[in-house]
Each structure stands twice: as C-alpha cells, then as structure tokens.
Amino acid sequence: MAKISSYYYLTRSGKSPVREFVDSLEYKTQRKFFFVKSLLEEFGHKLSQPHAKYIGNDIFELRFKGQEGTIRVLYFFFYQDKAVFTNGFVKKTDKTPKNEKELAIQRRTDFLRRE
C-alpha cells in the first residue's frame, strides 16, 4: 500500500497553525507528535486508536499525551494518499471541543476550495 504524505494547512497569509502549535510544545512532546505522524504516514487510513480516531465530518484526530497533557492534532485526508493537519490543541475535557472541530472543518473547506 502507498504511503501517506502529510502536510500542514496554510492560512491565506501563509501561516501554519499546526507547525506553530507543535513548535510551542515541550521537546519530548514534539518527538511524540513526530512519532505518531510517522505512524499516520505509514498506516494511513488504517491507523486506529489509540493513535488516531475518526471524529466525524471527514475529520480525524492524532492522539498522544505530552508533558502539557492530552494532545490532539486534527487532520483530514485529501485524495487517498495525503493528510492535511488543520489545528492542534491541548485537550482539557473528555470531548473534543466543538470550536476545534469546527475550525478543522472550516480549514478543510478552505483548503479544498483553494485546491
């Protein structure tokens, strides 16, 4: 099976919210992100819990724990072989915050419109 290529969503002004989020994390937490990201690139759509989870509306989350707490990085698949990271956050409650999921959906819509 083909490997997945992963990309960071870029805003219209050229900012990369996920790259900025990852850069803000502790070094050990960043390493965990890159490890889980490599699993996504290797296993793609087949990657499942505890590392990834489908949360609806074509949005998935990468899941891992860091020194800051429970970390989530949301993404979607583009074609069959690309994953685009839309936003990341430190999870404070059991449920994914509605505003974070809505932001991922907005960024997916924006990305697809611009592609």
LUMSE-854173 format. One record per residue (C-alpha): residue number from 1; x, y, z. Coordinates in Angstrom, 3 decimals, padded with zeros to 6 digits. Example, Ala and Ser with C-alpha at 12.3 -4.5 7.8 and 13.67 -1.06 7.14 Angstrom:
REM residues 2
<pos = 1, px = 012.300, py = -004.500, pz = 007.800>
<pos = 2, px = 013.670, py = -001.060, pz = 007.140>
This chain:
REM residues 115
<pos = 1, px = 000.000, py = 000.000, pz = 000.000>
<pos = 2, px = 001.176, py = 003.514, pz = -000.797>
<pos = 3, px = 002.486, py = 005.649, pz = 001.996>
<pos = 4, px = 000.679, py = 008.808, pz = 003.062>
<pos = 5, px = 002.264, py = 012.230, pz = 002.651>
<pos = 6, px = 001.361, py = 014.697, pz = 005.376>
<pos = 7, px = 001.080, py = 018.453, pz = 005.033>
<pos = 8, px = 000.414, py = 021.410, pz = 007.287>
<pos = 9, px = -002.588, py = 023.548, pz = 006.428>
<pos = 10, px = -001.517, py = 027.069, pz = 005.476>
<pos = 11, px = -003.729, py = 030.081, pz = 006.059>
<pos = 12, px = -004.209, py = 032.567, pz = 003.226>
<pos = 13, px = -001.482, py = 034.700, pz = 004.824>
<pos = 14, px = 000.919, py = 031.725, pz = 004.738>
<pos = 15, px = 000.849, py = 030.850, pz = 008.453>
<pos = 16, px = 000.959, py = 027.231, pz = 009.547>
<pos = 17, px = -001.157, py = 026.908, pz = 012.716>
<pos = 18, px = -000.167, py = 023.295, pz = 013.402>
<pos = 19, px = 003.545, py = 023.929, pz = 012.889>
<pos = 20, px = 003.288, py = 026.878, pz = 015.320>
<pos = 21, px = 001.379, py = 024.695, pz = 017.795>
<pos = 22, px = 003.956, py = 021.888, pz = 017.590>
<pos = 23, px = 006.792, py = 024.402, pz = 017.967>
<pos = 24, px = 005.138, py = 025.625, pz = 021.193>
<pos = 25, px = 005.234, py = 022.152, pz = 022.778>
<pos = 26, px = 007.952, py = 020.707, pz = 025.009>
<pos = 27, px = 010.716, py = 018.916, pz = 023.105>
<pos = 28, px = 009.630, py = 015.439, pz = 024.310>
<pos = 29, px = 006.048, py = 016.179, pz = 023.291>
<pos = 30, px = 007.216, py = 017.320, pz = 019.859>
<pos = 31, px = 009.032, py = 014.000, pz = 019.461>
<pos = 32, px = 005.805, py = 012.150, pz = 020.302>
<pos = 33, px = 003.977, py = 014.189, pz = 017.649>
<pos = 34, px = 006.573, py = 013.291, pz = 015.018>
<pos = 35, px = 006.392, py = 009.619, pz = 016.050>
<pos = 36, px = 002.583, py = 009.489, pz = 015.726>
<pos = 37, px = 002.818, py = 011.497, pz = 012.480>
<pos = 38, px = 005.204, py = 008.825, pz = 011.131>
<pos = 39, px = 002.659, py = 006.119, pz = 012.069>
<pos = 40, px = -000.003, py = 008.036, pz = 010.136>
<pos = 41, px = 002.317, py = 008.289, pz = 007.137>
<pos = 42, px = 002.997, py = 004.551, pz = 007.303>
<pos = 43, px = -000.505, py = 003.207, pz = 008.028>
<pos = 44, px = -002.710, py = 005.991, pz = 006.616>
<pos = 45, px = -006.426, py = 005.286, pz = 006.787>
<pos = 46, px = -005.753, py = 002.071, pz = 008.723>
<pos = 47, px = -004.187, py = 003.879, pz = 011.702>
<pos = 48, px = -006.585, py = 003.465, pz = 014.617>
<pos = 49, px = -006.876, py = 004.038, pz = 018.347>
<pos = 50, px = -005.032, py = 004.812, pz = 020.478>
<pos = 51, px = -003.105, py = 006.852, pz = 017.870>
<pos = 52, px = -005.894, py = 008.121, pz = 015.645>
<pos = 53, px = -009.657, py = 008.421, pz = 015.705>
<pos = 54, px = -012.356, py = 009.491, pz = 013.255>
<pos = 55, px = -014.422, py = 012.280, pz = 014.855>
<pos = 56, px = -016.918, py = 012.944, pz = 012.045>
<pos = 57, px = -017.329, py = 015.340, pz = 009.100>
<pos = 58, px = -014.262, py = 013.812, pz = 007.365>
<pos = 59, px = -012.085, py = 014.963, pz = 010.299>
<pos = 60, px = -009.679, py = 012.708, pz = 012.206>
<pos = 61, px = -007.510, py = 013.328, pz = 015.239>
<pos = 62, px = -003.967, py = 012.244, pz = 016.028>
<pos = 63, px = -003.903, py = 011.360, pz = 019.716>
<pos = 64, px = -000.999, py = 011.381, pz = 022.145>
<pos = 65, px = -000.017, py = 012.501, pz = 025.607>
<pos = 66, px = 002.653, py = 015.051, pz = 026.315>
<pos = 67, px = 004.062, py = 016.885, pz = 029.317>
<pos = 68, px = 001.375, py = 019.528, pz = 028.670>
<pos = 69, px = -001.441, py = 016.963, pz = 028.883>
<pos = 70, px = -003.551, py = 015.163, pz = 026.281>
<pos = 71, px = -002.701, py = 016.466, pz = 022.812>
<pos = 72, px = -004.858, py = 016.342, pz = 019.698>
<pos = 73, px = -003.893, py = 017.340, pz = 016.167>
<pos = 74, px = -006.830, py = 017.320, pz = 013.757>
<pos = 75, px = -006.466, py = 016.386, pz = 010.098>
<pos = 76, px = -008.307, py = 015.219, pz = 007.013>
<pos = 77, px = -007.405, py = 013.055, pz = 004.047>
<pos = 78, px = -007.038, py = 014.629, pz = 000.611>
<pos = 79, px = -007.241, py = 012.166, pz = -002.267>
<pos = 80, px = -006.160, py = 008.771, pz = -000.964>
<pos = 81, px = -002.540, py = 009.483, pz = -000.186>
<pos = 82, px = -002.378, py = 012.865, pz = 001.550>
<pos = 83, px = -003.213, py = 014.011, pz = 005.078>
<pos = 84, px = -003.530, py = 017.697, pz = 005.936>
<pos = 85, px = -003.108, py = 018.817, pz = 009.569>
<pos = 86, px = -005.533, py = 021.649, pz = 010.327>
<pos = 87, px = -005.167, py = 022.516, pz = 014.025>
<pos = 88, px = -003.788, py = 021.244, pz = 017.300>
<pos = 89, px = -004.668, py = 021.779, pz = 020.940>
<pos = 90, px = -004.171, py = 020.522, pz = 024.472>
<pos = 91, px = -007.358, py = 018.697, pz = 025.417>
<pos = 92, px = -008.927, py = 019.829, pz = 028.689>
<pos = 93, px = -012.160, py = 017.770, pz = 028.676>
<pos = 94, px = -013.302, py = 014.314, pz = 027.596>
<pos = 95, px = -014.948, py = 015.580, pz = 024.428>
<pos = 96, px = -013.204, py = 017.292, pz = 021.538>
<pos = 97, px = -014.112, py = 020.995, pz = 021.853>
<pos = 98, px = -016.768, py = 021.909, pz = 019.300>
<pos = 99, px = -014.862, py = 025.046, pz = 018.249>
<pos = 100, px = -011.721, py = 022.990, pz = 017.447>
<pos = 101, px = -013.688, py = 020.543, pz = 015.292>
<pos = 102, px = -015.486, py = 023.437, pz = 013.563>
<pos = 103, px = -012.132, py = 025.115, pz = 012.902>
<pos = 104, px = -010.848, py = 021.889, pz = 011.298>
<pos = 105, px = -013.983, py = 021.702, pz = 009.113>
<pos = 106, px = -013.581, py = 025.363, pz = 008.079>
<pos = 107, px = -009.919, py = 024.865, pz = 007.211>
<pos = 108, px = -010.728, py = 021.692, pz = 005.240>
<pos = 109, px = -013.381, py = 023.599, pz = 003.274>
<pos = 110, px = -010.956, py = 026.465, pz = 002.661>
<pos = 111, px = -008.185, py = 024.070, pz = 001.579>
<pos = 112, px = -010.451, py = 022.209, pz = -000.858>
<pos = 113, px = -011.763, py = 025.482, pz = -002.279>
<pos = 114, px = -008.211, py = 026.711, pz = -002.900>
<pos = 115, px = -007.021, py = 023.380, pz = -004.377>
